[in-house]
Amino acid sequence: MTPSSKHYLKQGTELITLPSSFTYQHEIVRDLHWLIVSPSLMTLSDSQSSDGLFTQSGIHERLAELDKHPQPLLNALRQQAQFRLGYYFEDLVRIYINTFIQPNDIKCNVQVNRDKTTVGEYDFLMAFKDGFNTHLEAAVKFYLCVSEDPNHCELNDFIGPNRSDRLDKKWQRLIDHQLRLSHTEAGKDQAAALGLLPDKHSLLIRGYLFYPYRHWQDYHPPAPVNPDHLKGWWLRGSQVASLGSEYQYVMLMKPRWLALAQCNFQETLSCSELIERADGVTTPKLIARLQFDPLSNLWREIDRGFIVPDHWNLKSTK
C-alpha cells in the first residue's frame, strides 16, 4: 500500500473510488477511513463476512464533514483507547456503526456468565432496521511471520510482537468459540434477555502480516489468509541500515498503528537516527518508512515494519 493507492467500495454492482486516507486531516477520521477500506485479514464465507456494513452511500462526504468537526468522535472514545489498540479499534467500529448505519439497538462488550464463571463476551449485538439481529466480533491483529521460506509458511508461523499470540490459535478461537457464543445456553439466554438473539454471526478482522525484510513482498501465506491482506516487513536491530538512507522514518506508538502515517519533518527520524534508536530496543517497535510529498509538504508512509531486538525469540510463548 502506497500513498498513491486507490480504495474501492462496492455499492450494489458498482465499484466507486474512495479517496486516500491522506485526504483527511485528523487521525481518527483517517483511522475510520482505514477501517472502511482495509481488506479483511482472513478470507471469510458470505455468512461470516461483515462487508455489508461498509456499503453505505456518501461515505467520503460524511468523513469529510467529520474531519471538519472531529471533537464528537474524540469524545466518544473510552479513556483506555488512548493507549490500548484493541479498545481503540472497538471504539472505531462502534463509532462507525452508530454514525453510518444507526441501528435500532446496539449493545457492546456484553459479558456472558454461567454459575459465576465467564463463558465469553459479545463484542457487538445489534438490531438493524431490516429486522435482523447481528452478532459482530471485531479484531485488529498484527503478526510477524517467522518462516524463512517465502513459498512455505503456515498459520502457526505468525506470532504477535509480544510472542503471546499466534494466528492459528486466534483464528480457531474466533471461529469455534467467539462466533458461536449464542449457540451456548448461557450465550443464548443473555442475548435473548436483551432482545438481541442473533440471526447472523459476522467477523470483522483487520490488520497486517509482517514478513522477513529480505523477501517480504514475495511471501504467499496459506489459506484462509486473504491473498489481498495488508503486508509489512520485519528485521533485527543490527539490520536497520539496509532500510536506506534516502528515506525518513517514524516510530508508530499505539494506537497509531492503523492508517498510513503522515508526519511533519520534526516528527521524523533519519536512517542514522533510527539506527541509534534501534541499538537499544528491547521489544519490537513498529516503524513507517516515509517519502516526502511536496504537494502537502508532509512525509508520508510508503511501507511499514517491525524492528525487533537481535536476541528476539522467533517462537511463541503459548
Secondary structure, DSSP 8 states (H G I E B T S, - for coil): --TT--EEEEETTEEEEE--GGG-SSHHHHHHHHHHHS--SB---TTTB-GGGG--TTHHHHHHHHHHS-HHHHHTS-GGGGT-HHHHHHHHHHHHIIIII--SEEEEEEEEEETTEEEEEEEEEEE-TTS-EEEEEEEEEEEEE--S-TT---GGGEE-TTSS-BHHHHHHHIIIIITTGGGSHHHHHHHHHTT---SEEEEEEEEEEEEEGGGGGG----TTB-TT-EEEEEEEGGGGGGG-TTSEEEE--TTTTSS--EE-GGG-B-HHHHHHHHTT-SS-EEEEEEEEETTTTEEEEEEEEEEE-TT---S---
